[in-house]
Amino acid sequence: MSQKQLKEAFISNLNGTSLLEISVGLSLAPLCLLCRGLLLILYYLHHGKPVSSRKYSLLLDFLVLVSPLLFSCTILSPIIFFMPVILAAFCAGIFSKIYSQTKREARVPFGQVVKEFQKTCLDPEYIPAITVFRVYVNVLTSISILAVDFPQYPRRYAKAETYGTGVMDLGVGAFIFGNALVCPEVRQKSSVTQARFSNLARQVFSVWPLIFLGVGRLLSVKSIEYHEHTSEYGVHWNFFFTLAFVRLAASLLLAIFPKHKAWLVALALAVLYQLTLSTTSLKMFILHGSDGRDSRLGFLDANREGLLSLFGYLAIYLASVQVGLWLLQRRDSVRGWAGALRGLALAVLVLFVSLQLCQACTEPVSRRMANLPFCTWVLAHCLLLLSFFVLTDLTLVFTKLLVKGSSVPCCWRAVQPPDSSKKHGMEAVRVGREDKLSQQCLISAINKNQLLFFLLANVMTGAVNILIDTIHSRAVFTLCILHLYMFFNCLVMYTLHAKNIILKFW
């Protein structure tokens, strides 16, 4: 077999992992975020000022926010169930140290701190969980697209062939989910018909870079005979095309239907698509082609997975628009977000129960078809991850109350409520140094140039695969390559952010 065939076989015919393992793995990113925040608060407690060096800030962010995830999906994957326990214990140790030192200095009763925490006002214009969710999906995707070509990346984490739940299968759906959370329909407060169609026009203009990147990827892959998994999207299709067409179709539907009913449109679309899969020959066509022997004749036949899975991804996108609208409802206190957290937990529970029912009544999860169980699974785990990030942010807000003056970038900003004696409707006043600290934050850096980060990761992945025999690499070499690859990508984003450069021209 040629090197190209070896690599294609290496990522083919896989069946994914368990729902439990994926759920446990999702807790790692929020724990890393919590650990970073607690370390910054502890540093402030000892030195009376935040970390001022950009070099040390980048190093801390990379070692705490990115490096543990690299280890967890390679050499530490056999003990993945113990990693959240280890990280949680480490965070508990840091918190205990912070609390013991603040108690010795201020002697504030714990009950008083809890009461103050419940009454704390938060900046209603900024929801850090959304930003962090989108950035971490990008980071985890960037890690996986290269790590999957190395033997240290467990095969059960890679994309499943037909049925199954791989970590990378979830990443595709999570990317769609994250894009919908900040789409124009969510951010646009007006709901009049003119605003709806202006959103559609904006999406038509904004997706051309995705189509351009899709064409660029297609031409480059074919020209250099780069290895590809044909049953993933087809012969000519790729994820850039999927994302572009889903955004356009969703904007068209939301221009017709009220956006606050997006979940009904999503449910109807997913159910009708699943009924069509179950009652017609559509499923056999997707899996085996028009002649039943996996033919790839004609554009539709050649790209059947990518084209027909659009229905499932569109359903995920529309449901995610509803989630985004709900998250952006005005909540300006800890108590309000604690209630939202309970709502998220209830939604996760309902979706997991629905997933079990869907699989029992229809078929297992299939990313290849983007069936109803796949849509339900993606939404359940994305909401679970969002819940973890909201809980992390609330924990950091509580800890910042113990150490007055401390700040954590990409965390909720405490605000002073407007004076009730003054004119009603005044804006709340922000408290703290988060705006300055955000200039030294890896999360903020990646968030400003997310598409560029994803594109750079794809280019670097291709370069590494061309230059290195990844399949036969040893563990130490693999870890070195993955760390250098991720650090280079992060350094580019961090440098652009430090110079306040946003490479967006559409």
Secondary structure, DSSP 8 states (H G I E B T S, - for coil): --HHHHHHHHTSS--BB-HHHHHHHHTHHHHHHHHHHHHHHHHHHHHSS----HHHHHHHHIIIIIHHHHHHTTTTGGGTTTHHHHHHHHHHHHHHHHHHHHHHHH---HHHHHHHHHH-EE-TT--HHHHHHHHHHHHHHHHHHHHTTSTTS-GGGS--SSS-B-HHHHHHHHHHHHHHHTSHHHH----SHHHHHHHHHHHHHHTHHHHHHHHHHHHHHHHTT----HHHH-SS--HHHHHHHHHHHHHHHHHHS-GGGHHHHHHHHHHHHHHHHHHSSHHHHHHH-TTSS----SHHHHTHHHHHTHHHHHHHHHHHHHHHHHHTS---BHHHHHHHHHHHHHHHHHHHHHHHHHHHHT----TTTT-HHHHHHHHHHHHHHHHHHHHHHHHHHHHHHHSTT---TTS--EEE---TTS-TT---EE-SSHHHHGGG-HHHHHHHTHHHHHHHHHHHHHHHHHHS-GGG--HHHHHHHHHHHHHHHHHHHHHHHHTT------
